[in-house]
Amino acid sequence: MSSPDFRTITVAHSPDSDDAFMFYGLATHKLETDGLKFEHTLKDIQSLNEDARNGLFDVTAISFHAYAYVADKYALLPHGASIGDKYGPIVVSREPRKPEEIKLMKIAVPGELTSAYLALRLYDQEFEHVVVPFDEIIDAVQKGDVDAGLLIHEGQLFYKQLGLDKVLDLGEWWHEKTGLPLPMGGNVIRRDLGPELMSRVSKHLHSSIVYSLENREDALAYALQFARDMSPELADRFIAMWVNDLTVDYGDRGREGVRRLLKEGYEAGIIPHEVDIEFVS
């Protein structure tokens, strides 16, 4: 008889250096996983958000905005989130512009299901938007195809060197408004795996994050291969921003940030229904 314990768990996350850093321990088989085999798929966040609607992977990274549409299929894991405390996605323009002008702008955004887009809509409902792959947004702003761009990922760190101007940091704005950190993305797990297996998988993913933080140099070297030509210094700064204490555990403030973001999205009419937020214990 084969043991019922041997089980493949499909895990999907983005090839961004912060995700790669988090999953280093599991992806490179550094950890004992008692009968579970983790199979990794790397895709951009927009694709992951769409795949989650079909329940494609057992565990997947997802934008919190997109979670509103898959909460019936997935529960949130209590770790692995990218949460900015007093910083977040940044709106940039070629010429200095004021935040009040956002309503008059055409803005390149990285996807309508991203949390960055949700936060910007909460800031202002009126701006015109065009969806542009996140790594082409700076280009679109520089060429003048759009008035401004909404930057996620490492563009947040070097837009100034490219001569662009900050219009608004959504993480700063959110903190002033709510006192809470701004949640961008988290990891979710399929509810139909059942409580026992969800809990086992959760334990191993948590171990991977802790292992990476304890073996930072090795995990950073691994993550650099996914870092889109970032220098090691820049990648290290980027990872430090998005893999932090709130990644190891949301804590009360992190959880409240998620609840508040989705609640406000519903109250503003951006999300069509209230979201049942459940964290795996």
FITORTOR-200563 format. One record per residue: residue in one letter; x, y, z of N, C-alpha, C in turn. Coordinates in steps of 0.001 Angstrom, whole numbers, plus 500000, padded with zeros to 6 digits. Layout:
AXYZXYZXYZ ...
//
This chain:
M500832498797500000500000500000500000500869501257500000 S500551502196499145501346503429499152500893504309500309 S501856505037500839501535505924501968500702507095501464 P499646507436502170498834508581501748499558509909501972 D500719509834502659501428511065503018502177511688501847 F502536510871500837503331511416499747502433512172498801 R502692513442498676501734514286497984502479515445497327 T502167515714496063502753516874495376501871518086495619 I502502519169496019501802520444496224502313521414495163 T501411521911494332501829522864493299501861524271493896 V502989524937493698503211526275494253503548527219493102 A502832528322493002503106529294491938503448530641492558 H504487531260492052504821532609492510505512533362491388 S505705534634491588506312535453490541507824535245490543 P508480535568489423509945535463489383510628536676490001 D509890537509490709510512538679491340511474538230492423 S512485539055492653513530538646493592513000538443495009 D511954539192495410511454538995496777510745537649496922 D509964537251495911509315535939495941510356534823495888 A511321534978494971512366533956494836513122533798496158 F513404534913496812514109534898498100513314534101499132 M512005534370499217511136533700500194511097532191500023 F511079531758498741510899530328498458512230529587498300 Y513329530278498559514659529694498361514813528343499065 G514454528291500346514637527060501120513915525872500520 L512692526101500060511903525010499464512350524700498043 A512584525730497253512899525530495831514237524824495648 T515135524984496607516468524358496485516604523145497406 H515468522656497898515415521408498703516321521448499937 K516358522595500575517183522717501784516419522244503031 L515123522034502885514303521755504064513657520382503986 E513512519757505129512783518492505241511284518813505114 T510591518086504233509173518431504014508231517256504288 D508655516352505143507886515166505552506802514692504574 G507268514146503458506327513489502538505623514409501564 L505894515707501633505286516629500664506342517023499639 K505950517010498367506862517429497304506325518734496738 F507133519778496784506680521088496301507166521310494870 E506211521555493997506512521749492577506267523223492238 H507322523928491837507249525390491664506992525794490212 T506095526748490035505850527364488730506039528864488894 L506757529477487957506995530918488030506229531628486917 K505420532605487301504646533398486339504536534824486855 D504249535765485951504063537150486402502766537250487206 I502682538278488040501576538383489009500213538514488309 Q500181539193487174498910539329486455498371537945486062 S499263537068485541498859535699485167498437534907486394 L499171535073487499498827534343488730497445534760489237 N497156536060489169495843536542489598494732535885488771 E494988535754487468493978535150486593493869533645486827 D495026532965487000495020531513487255494273531171488544 A494391532058489530493756531793490827492244531722490689 R491703532463489745490246532421489527489795531021489109 N490703530277488482490384528904488066490890527865489063 G491443528336490201491933527401491217493038526496490708 L493889527028489825494877526200489118495938525584490031 F496443526358490995497538525875491848497069525671493285 D497734524750493986497397524505495401497727525736496243 V498911526296495970499367527502496683499790528509495623 T499386529746495784499814530745494802500001532104495450 A500958532848494902501070534272495247499927534982494535 I499425536032495146498262536726494576498253538176495076 S497704539066494272497466540432494756496273540391495707 F496321541196496771495187541203497698493898541658497006 H494026542550496038492842542967495284492222541753494584 A493067540933493952492564539749493241491956538735494218 Y492453538730495466491931537774496446490423537958496646 A489951539171496459488515539451496612487671538542495720 Y488257538080494602487496537298493627487731535785493749 V488601535382494665488891533935494797488764533455496243 A488225534308497127488144533946498557487287532702498794 D486409532384497826485617531154497975486478529908497775 K487541530029496965488406528876496672489641528805497567 Y490133529968497991491423530031498685491309530729500043 A492140530270500975492313530975502251493705531604502249 L493865532678503023495176533339503105496099532597504058 L497326532404503638498339531858504558498763532984505496 P499156532643506739499454533696507719500852534304507564 H501499534015506434502875534497506201503086534620504693 G504230535212504331504578535303502912504060536545502212 A503550537498502979502964538688502347504010539763502074 S503725540559501052504499541777500789503647542939501286 I504092543551502371503324544626503001504264545798503256 G503894546962502756504742548139502950504254548974504120 D505129549228505058504756550046506218505272551467505994 K504392552366505634504705553771505311505377553922503947 Y505357552891503113505816553022501725505015552038500881 G504992552290499587504219551416498714504422551803497269 P503479551451496408503587551799494993503636553316494825 I504340553742493782504580555176493587504070555618492221 V503349556736492209502946557357490942504060558329490547 V504572558163489313505661559039488848505287559701487527 S505893560858487309505655561586486052506974562167485550 R506974562655484305508203563264483758508419564648484331 E507345565424484396507423566783484943506834566753486349 P507285567647487235506683567691488567505176567928488482 R504416567088489147502956567228489194502499567059490637 K501353567619490969500820567513492329499841566339492420 P499718565738493620498762564636493774497330565013493354 E496959566270493584495601566696493232495339566612491720 E496425566558490942496267566511489475496006565101488963 I496105564096489831495945562703489392494629562495488648 K493574563142489118492246562952488499492225563373487032 L493194564227486639493220564733485258494146563906484364 M494788562890484954495863562203484229495426560901483566 K496209560535482549496149559184481980497341558431482586 I497053557378483321498098556706484116498274555257483681 A499525554857483448499841553455483147499830552666484447 V499032551599484496498938550767485704499320549331485351 P499819548559486345500327547218486027499263546122485964 G497992546475486072496938545453486015495772545879486889 E494565545583486451493387546039487185493128545231488453 L493749544058488571493565543253489781494700543446490790 T495656544321490464496753544554491417496245545396492586 S496879545211493729496530546006494913496935547458494717 A497993547674493942498438549041493663497333549813492935 Y496704549165491968495606549811491230494422550085492163 L494108549122493030493014549319493990493304550521494890 A494536550590495410494899551698496305494807553038495574 L495256553078494324495195554329493566493748554735493286 R492888553749493020491457554043492821490825554557494121 L491281554042495254490762554541496534491203555982496754 Y492405556301496254492892557681496377492071558604495470 D491805558151494251491078558979493294490351558082492292 Q489058558319492121488258557456491241488258557926489784 E488777559127489528488481559739488235489537559583487144 F490775559244487503491825559228486483491534558189485386 E492075558464484206491988557499483102493169556538483257 H492977555257482933494116554339483067494283553488481819 V495508553017481641495803552066480578496683550987481218 V496391549711480934497166548619481524498424548393480688 V499570548428481363500877548252480718501658547250481565 P502377546279480963503191545370481784504092546181482723 F504181545731483979504825546560485012506238546990484631 D506968546141483878508358546478483556508459547390482319 E507314547797481757507334548724480618506736550090480983 I506330550226482255505635551457482667506570552671482641 I507783552493483159508739553625483176508975554132481748 D509132553194480835509325553499479426508160554334478866 A506946553909479213505743554607478717505698556047479233 V506136556245480483506164557597481059507242558430480370 Q508427557841480196509538558580479585509211559007478147 K508511558138477438508167558443476035507016559439475928 G506309559662477051505173560572477014503891559921476507 D503875558576476441502643557871476035501539558060477068 V501949558287478318500993558505479416501474559697480240 D500588560257481047500983561381481903501785560917483111 A501475559694483583502138559182484783502081557662484769 G502878557049485643502898555595485747502835555172487203 L502199554055487440502090553489488789503141552395488917 L504170552662489735505310551743489816505179550783490987 I505309549493490654505488548473491676506870547878491396 H507329546987492229508642546354492023509780547370492102 E510906546992491481512134547745491758512158549149491174 G511260549454490249511175550820489728510974551836490842 Q510388551378491959510181552253493123511515552785493659 L512598552050493392513888552410493982514743553303493081 F514528553237491760515473553988490917514824554958489934 Y513538555273490130512891556204489194513586557569489173 K514146557987490330514799559312490400516014559371489482 Q516785558265489463517976558237488596517593558377487130 L516347558044486806515899558122485413515247559472485111 G515347560371486086514833561721485863513328561855486045 L512700560856486681511257560945486902510963561554488270 D509760562051488398509372562781489600508260562038490341 K508343562019491668507300561351492445506083562262492582 V504925561743492201503682562479492398503070562081493745 L503106560766494042502454560254495248503010558883495608 D503307558680496892503616557344497410502346556847498094 L501736555813497540500455555332498065500585554734499465 G501756554182499777501971553635501119502000554726502173 E502628555861501837502651557014502753501231557546502949 W500521557701501816499143558213501878498250557293502719 W498365556000502504497531555024503218497823555067504719 H499101555203505063499473555244506478498927556508507145 E499012557641506438498454558889506987496941558765507194 K496298558087506263494839557949506284494365556942507334 T495092555815507482494587554698508300495489554335509483 G496770554760509427497724554312510444498189552881510230 L497798552293509098498089550875508848499099550701507716 P499753549544507679500600549233506525499724548913505309 L500299549049504113499552548810502869499927547443502299 P498994546498502308499290545147501816499221545089500288 M500235544495499687500286544379498230499913542976497760 G500689541990498210500443540620497761500644539636498891 G499974538508498791500115537466499803500149536101499146 N500247535073499959500168533701499471498873533081499961 V498204532352499068496945531710499426497029530213499159 I496140529471499802496126528016499681494702527539499434 R494575526527498597493237526035498244492539525431499453 R491307525879499652490524525411500797490226523914500709 D490113523382499476489713521973499348490836520989499696 L492019521514500053493061520612500566492690520098501959 G491814520829502636491386520411503979492308520981505047 P491785521172506269492521521857507347493866521230507685 E493932519902507713495179519243508158496307519486507157 L496018519283505870497040519468504840497379520953504679 M496381521821504765496639523271504687497623523687505778 S497420523142506958498276523481508097499706522968507898 R499840521745507361501180521182507096501934522006506060 V501236522332504975501858523122503902502279524486504458 S501405525092505242501673526396505832502956526367506659 K503131525318507429504307525178508298505591525190507459 H505586524467506322506796524380505492507086525700504773 L506054526381504340506275527672503680506827528693504674 H506322528636505896506835529527506952508315529225507205 S508652527936507271510055527528507498510959528058506397 S510450528074505159511258528536504028511594530021504163 I510612530818504583510853532262504755511884532499505862 V511706531799506983512633531947508109514036531502507698 Y514119530381506970515410529859506513516122530891505629 S515365531512504726515967532508503820516499533708504592 L515743534161505582516190535316506374517419534963507215 E517483533707507650518645533277508458519865532988507589 N519636532721506297520733532443505355520670533473504224 R520674534726504663520356535835503753521274535895502532 E522583535695502737523533535827501620523267534795500529 D523055533538500953522792532465499985521449532678499292 A520447533066500078519110533276499514519132534451498535 L519927535471498866520044536637497985520720536240496667 A521780535433496772522478534975495565521517534196494662 Y520678533361495276519682532597494513518672533554493859 A518196534528494635517168535448494138517679536338493013 L519000536619493032519574537540492043519391537048490614 Q519309535716490434519148535217489065517776535603488486 F516860536027489371515532536436488908515365537957488941 A516462538676489189516320540088489564516376541073488399 R516147540592487165516062541507486014517175542565485995 D518420542091485967519568542998485819519739543989486962 M519135543730488097519376544595489257520763544306489810 S521398545342490344522666545112491045522358544389492361 P523339543663492921523106542999494209522644543978495291 E523184545213495274522815546210496296521337546586496158 L520921546814494913519528547207494665518575546063495021 A518957544838494618518116543666494925517991543494496437 D519090543723497141519069543578498603518125544612499223 R518171545842498718517264546889499222515806546550498924 F515585546054497713514226545699497297513676544563498168 I514498543545498388514067542403499214513817542856500652 A514681543740501151514495544236502526513167544986502669 M512741545651501595511464546368501636510288545404501745 W510369544291501004509184543455500823509266542092501510 V510415541742502081510486540536502933510948541024504294 N509980541182505213510282541804506494509522541075507611 D509448541692508771508759541047509908507302540713509575 L506669541578508784505265541350508426505124540177507445 T506236539814506783506228538653505883506246537361506691 V507024537356507766507111536172508626505770535939509312 D505140537025509728503804536947510319503136538315510168 Y501929538338509642501202539594509422501086540419510698 G500887539729511822500568540441513050499200541096512928 D498758541730513999497427542348514005497328543497512998 R498403544301512901498359545462512002498294545022510535 G499066543998510204499061543493508826497695542945508442 R497105542161509351495780541586509074494729542680508947 E494835543654509834493872544767509792494035545568508495 G495292545691508030495547546380506757494829545696505595 V494887544360505574494213543601504510492699543806504596 R492161543671505806490702543838505987490245545235505552 R491019546227505958490644547623505672490702547913504172 L491760547422503504491916547661502066490731547083501291 L490348545837501608489270545188500868487901545759501264 K487769546151502511486516546763502967486305548111502254 E487371548913502200487256550215501531487010550044500029 G487636548998499450487405548715498031485943548404497758 Y485334547668498683483904547339498561483044548597498753 E483366549365499803482550550553500104482642551611499002 A483779551622498283483944552596497190483324552091495885 G482794550852495921482166550304494718483148549740493706 I484421549575494111485434549026493196485353547499493205 I485168546930494394484960545487494550483449545289494723 P482839544393493928481369544328493920480717543634495115 H481506543027495991480909542286497118481834542375498324 E481291542136499503482138542066500698482992540809500624 V484194540877501199485136539754501079485279539055502435 D485124537732502390485297536918503592486784536593503714 I487449537229504656488904537051504794489188536024505880 E489829534923505458490150533865506416491625533525506311 F492306533549507441493715533156507504493814531719508001 V494681530938507382494926529571507857495605529676509215 S495166528868510167495783528956511505497099528186511495 
//
